[in-house]
């Protein structure tokens, strides 16, 4: 059966995209690639310009003549000391988790800076060793031992 069939030309998908201004998959992928490239370039520029934070050891700052503040908390809430000298200021965090409050009482320093009291004899018996942690009076007065101080960051 051969009738009078008319041949209908359907437009291709790419022609429809062009007619209705619809971006093709390639165009979408290219624009995503460009936006990611731009974002990564901006991020790399910011990191390059700002540079790494300057860190020093507690001992090197003390021998350079920096003065230690009393024990305090920084803006982020970490417990530690500010060391000031010349034109720089560093914050040195406390790394000890336990402190000696008095002969019979230990203190556990929580991340918020609060001190929870513990019975020293019970703790040492349970832990199986003698505590050689710093005294809280020395820490509060600004006389920390270097082994209980973390890396000092410039403020």
N, C-alpha and C positions, 0 to 999 in steps of 0.2 A: 504494500500500500504506500504509494508515494503521493503524498498530497502536496499542497502548496505550503511547504514549511518555510517560514522565514527565519533567517539566521539572526539571532539576537546576540549582540556583542555586550557582554557584561564588563563593566570596568574592573580593572585589577584592584587589589587591596591598596597598593601604593597610590593608585590614581584617586581612590576614595579619600585616602589620608591627605593627599595634596588638595583636593577639592574643598574638603571641610576643615582644612588647617589643623589636622590632628597629627601630633608628632609621632614619628615611627619609633619602633623599639630601639633602633640604633641611635636615634636622636636623644631619646630618653636616657639611654645608658651613657652616652657621651656627656650629657648635662650633669648626670650624677657623678661621673668621674671628675668633671671639672670642678664641681662644688666640693667634692672630697679633697681634691688636690689643693684648692684654695684654703680650705679649713686646716689641712695639715701644714701648709706653708705658714699660715698665721700662727699656729701653735708652736711650730719650730722657731719662728722669729721671737715669740714671747719668751720661750725657754732660753734662747740664746742670749737675749738682751738681759734678762733678769739674772742669769747665772746661778750657780749653786750657792746654797747658804754657807756662810763661813763657819766652820766648826773648829774649836780648839780644845785642848785637854785642860783640865782643871790645874794640873801641876804647872804647865807652861804659862798659864795666865797668872798664877800666884807668884812664880819666880820673876815674871815681868813687872811685878809691882801692882797688880790689880787688887782692889779692895773688895772683900766679901761682905755682902749684906747679911742681915738676919734671915732666918728661914722664912720663906714666903711662898706665895703661889703666883704663877704667871697668868696671863690672860686666858690661857686654855685650861687653867685649873690644876696644872702640875705643880707638885711641891718641889722646891729647890731654892737656889740662891742666885742673886744677881751679882756679877762681878763687874765693877766699873773701874775704868782707868783710861788715861789719855782721852781720846774722843770716842771710845768704843764702849759698848755695854753688852755683856753676854749673860744668858740664862743657863745655869747648870742644874739639871734635874737630880733629885735624890733617887738613887737606885736601890737603897736598902729597903727591905720590906718589914723588918723587925727592928725595934729600938728598945733600949733598956730605959724604963721609966724610973725605977728605983731598984733596990736590991731584990725585991720579991716579985716585981711586976714587969712584964714585957709589954710592948705595944706593937700591934700589927697595923701598919700604915695602909689604909685603903686607897685605891686610886683617886678618890675624891679629896684625899688629904686628911680625912678623919682618922683618929687613932683609936683602935679597939684594944682594951686592956685584956691581958692574958696572965694567968698564974705562971710564973717562970719555972717553978719546980715541976709542975705538972707537964708543961710544954717540953722541958728538957728530958724528963723521964719518957714521955711519949715519942719524942723525936730521936732520942738516943745519943744526943751530943750536947755539949755545953755551948751556949750562945756567946758569941764574941762580937755582938753588934754594937753600934755606937750608942752613947748616952744621949738622950733627947735634949738635955740641957746644953751639950756642946753643939748639937745641930741647930737648935734655936738661936744660939748666940752667934752663929756664923763661923763655927770652927769645925767644918766637916773634914773627915779623912778622905783622901783622894779615891780610895777604893769604893766608897759609897756614893760617888758622884759620877754622873753620866757625861757624855760629850756636851760641851758648852756651845750654844748656838748664839750667833750675833743677833742682837735685837734691833 
